[in-house]
């Protein structure tokens, strides 16, 4: 088998370096979190944590407020959903900030070469518990918002979000929310 001269030259020169998909991430303040993830956590955004609810007919308060006019939400519904949104954000922001701090602490343990097997286990357990708390925070508000909407609004929400017509019976799923 003959290799092209250029390929041989590159192999011999050592300039052919495999680039990791993580290249550049070593400069992040918290290695495990992108700038967008940090911003989302600080703002209390869901980051897809509530997808099991969202994609199974349990809308979240943020998206409902965005679509309030198109869903023809009553003033009472708007007020209730806004209260849920405010409560969700007030609960999610401190949990998100705690997660950023925990990830930063773990990162510093590795950077300072002070990580131990026991310390790693503790850090990961704390991070996991915080992630679960954050996910629960977002999911439980999806449960509550579903109780505020009529079946017609639930169906309209699914249509507006592009979930209806996916081969599943969106209206049937929404009726099971109640």
N, C-alpha and C positions, 0 to 999 in steps of 0.2 A: 504494500500500500504506500503510495507516494503522497506526502503532504505538500500543499503549496508552500513555496518558499516563504511567503509572508507569515503563514501560520507557524512554521518552524521558528522563524525569527522572533515572533511574539512569545512563543513558549520558552525559548531559550533566554530571552531577555528578562523574564520575570515580570513583565508589565501587565500580563493578563491576570487580573485580580478579580475574584468573585466578589460582587458587591452584595451585601446583606440588604434585605428589604428594610432593616432597622437603621441603615446608615442615615445619620443626621439626627436621629432621636436621642443620641447620647448628649445632646446639648439642651434637652428639655429640663426645666427646673424640677419637674416630677416625671421621671422617666416613663412610668406606666400610664400617664395621662397626656393626651394632646392638649394644645392650647384651647381647642374648641371644647373638649370634654371639661376642662377646668372652668371655662366660661359658662358652660351649661350647668355644671354642678353649683357654681356660685349664684346662678340665676334661678335655680330650682326647676330647670327644664327636665323633661322626662327622659330624653336620650334613648327612646325605644324601650325603656324598662317596662312599660305597660302594654306592650304589643299583644300579649295574650288577651287582654281585655279589649283593647281597641279593635282588633281584627275579628273578634267574636261578638261584636254588637254592644259593647259597653263604652260609649264615647267618653273622652276626657273633657274636663272643664275648659281647658285652654282652647281646644278645637271648637267646642260648642260656642264659646264667646266669639271666636273668629267668624263663625257661620250664623250668628244669632239672627241677623236680618233675613237671611235666606231660609232659615228654619222657622221663621215667624214666631220666635220665642216671645211669650207674654212678658210684661214687666216683672211679674212675680217670678217667672222662670229665670229671667236674666239676673234678678237679684240673688236668687238661690244659687245659681251657678257661679256668679261672681264671688259670693261668700265662700263657696267650696274652693274656687280657684285661689282666693287669698289665703285660705286656711292651708291648702296644699302647699303653696309657695312658702308660707311661714314655717311649715313643718319641714319641707324638703331642703331649704337653703342651709340651715345649720347642720343637717345630716350630710349634705354634700360637702360642706366645708370641713366637717370632721373626716370624711373620706379622703379629701385632698391632703389633709394633715397626716393621716395614717399612711397613705401611700408615700408621702414625702419622708416620713420617719423611716419606713422600710428602705427607701432609696438611699437615705443617708447611712443606714447600717451597712449596706453593701458598699457604698462609696468610701466609707471610712474603714472598711474591712473589720467591722466590729460585730457582724452578724454571726449568730451561733445557731445551731439546730433548734435549741429550745426557744431562743428569741424569735427565730423565724416562724416557728409554730404559733407563738403568741400573736405576732404581728399579722399573720395570715388569718388567724381566727378572728381577730378584731376587725380586720378589713372585710372579711366575709360577713360578719354580723352587721356591719354598717351598710354593706351593699344590700343585704336582705332587708334591712330597715328602710332604706331608700326605695327599694322596689315596692315594698308593701305600702309605703306612703303614696306612691303614684297609683298603684292598682286599686287601693281602697277608695280613692276619689272617683275612679271610673265606675265603681259599683254604685256610689251615691248619686252620680249624675244620671245614671240610667233610670233611676226612680223618678226623675223630674220630668222626663219627656213622654209624650204620647207615642203610641205605636207608629202613627203617621210620621211624627218627627224623627223617630228612630230610623224608619225606612228612608226618609229624605236625607238624613245624615249619611247613611250608608251610600246612597246614590251620589251625594255631593263629594264624598271622600273616595269614590271609585270602587267601593267594595261590593256593590250590588252587580249582578250579572256576571259573577265570577264562577258560575257553575253551581253555586250554593244558593239556597233559598234565604236571602237576607231577611225578608219579612218574618219567616218562620223562626229564625234565630233570635230576632229581636223580641218576639212574643214570649220567648222563654226567659228573658231577662227579668221579668216581673216576678 
